[in-house]
Amino acid sequence: MPLYRYRAIDARGKLVSGDLDARDEEELERRLLAMELELTRWREIRPLKFLGRRRVRRKDLINFAIHLEQLLRAGVPVLEGLEDIRKGTESPIFRGVVATLLADIEGGKSLSEAMARHPEAFDEVFISLVRAGEHSGRLHEVFHQIAEALKWQDEIISQTVRAVMYPAFVLVVVMGVVTFMMVYLVPRLVGFLTGLGQEIPLRTQLLIATSNAFVDYWYLIVGLPVAVFLLYRMLYRSSPLFQIFADRWKLRLPVVGPILEKISMARLANYFALTYGAGINVLESLQLCETVVGNAHIRKGLVDAQQYLREGENISSAFEKTKLFPVLVIRMLRVGEGTGALDEALMNVAYFYERDVRESIDKMQSMIEPTLTVILGVILGWVMLSVLGPIYDNIAKLVV
């Protein structure tokens, strides 16, 4: 469906603008009238293919799920609830999405069918849970569960960003200092050292060689990591086998690998419990979980587990045969099968991994900060020793 950028006038005569999906200009005008806006100007937005469509913020989805859960629990009809959300939404992108949902539902579609037309806002898990809630009559409970899952996901992401931002900043500073010394400072000291007329020690020769490499091959030092990154992204997107290989390698990285594995397992357990508890069968739940684990190697394990299930294995045996999932996951699956409370057992797994992820991220951050500080200190010490050492030796000879 085309995306239009519009300008319109509201009931108070104020000029407003935003983006809205519509089949054509007539539908755009009808939807804006439903939003109490009078269209004045519009144009179709044709995004570049490599940029894709702008996705809706997770914050808007969380507020959407919370507000709709509260309104439905209070007995407010879906249409009225969506209208209230549309009026209270600050994001013009999401306001346009909600307006489209309203128009589609008024046209006879269900809420899940209307959501399916907006993959930039609602993923497969979101849509499947809403569909299950519609069939079971527990839509407000489903939206509560979705809101909790989205809030947990947002918290994990924010913790990861906080853990990465400071070390990344320190690393940039370290690289900047090293580059400045190698490109600007060391070459000016080399002339002074060579003018002393004495033999240059090995550590100073290594420093000079490093400085010359920075000056003469700076384009390789800068361009090679960029080229490797772009090649990695291209292979990752185009080759499923490379995806599996790369993601398996990520899980084996020291310090970072176990954290990535715990995050994937927490997502798997959380969404498996969420979908299964909403009334979705095991195979379909696992298919939906493939989209949220965020790791191709673990995703392949889920595909293998589904195949074992089709061959007649129970859930815990199917997961155990993949030889990929931790003992805790398999044990809790076995407990859930035995008690008939699989969703509760999975939520226990999710809780354990959520807590473990937080602790692991805190430990990683506490380890990275002093490590980078030590690295910077070693580099500075090497430079100072290599430069001041010959000067000190020459002064010592003069004194003698």
Buried (B, 14 or more C-beta within 10 A) or exposed (E): EBBBBBBBBEEEEEEBEBBBBBEEBEBBBEBBEBBEBEBEEBEEEEEEEEEEBEEBBEEBBBBBBBBBBBBBEEEBEBEEBBBBBBEEBEBBBBBBBBBBBBBBBEEEBBBBBBBBBBEBBBBBBBBBBBBBBBBEEBBBBBBBBBBBBBBBBBEBEEBBEEBBEEBEEBBEEBEEBBBEBBEEBBBEBBEEBEEBEEEBBEBBEEBBEBBBEBEEEEEEEEEEEEEEEEEEEEBBEEEEEBBBBBBBEBBEEEEBBBBBBBBBBBBBBBBBBBBBBBBBEBEBBBBBBBEBBEBBBBBBBBEBBBEBBEEEBBBBBBBBBBEBBBEBBBBBBBBBBEEEBBBBBBBBBBBBBBEBBBEBBEEBBEEBEEEBEEBBEEBBEBBEBBBEBBEEEBEEEEEE
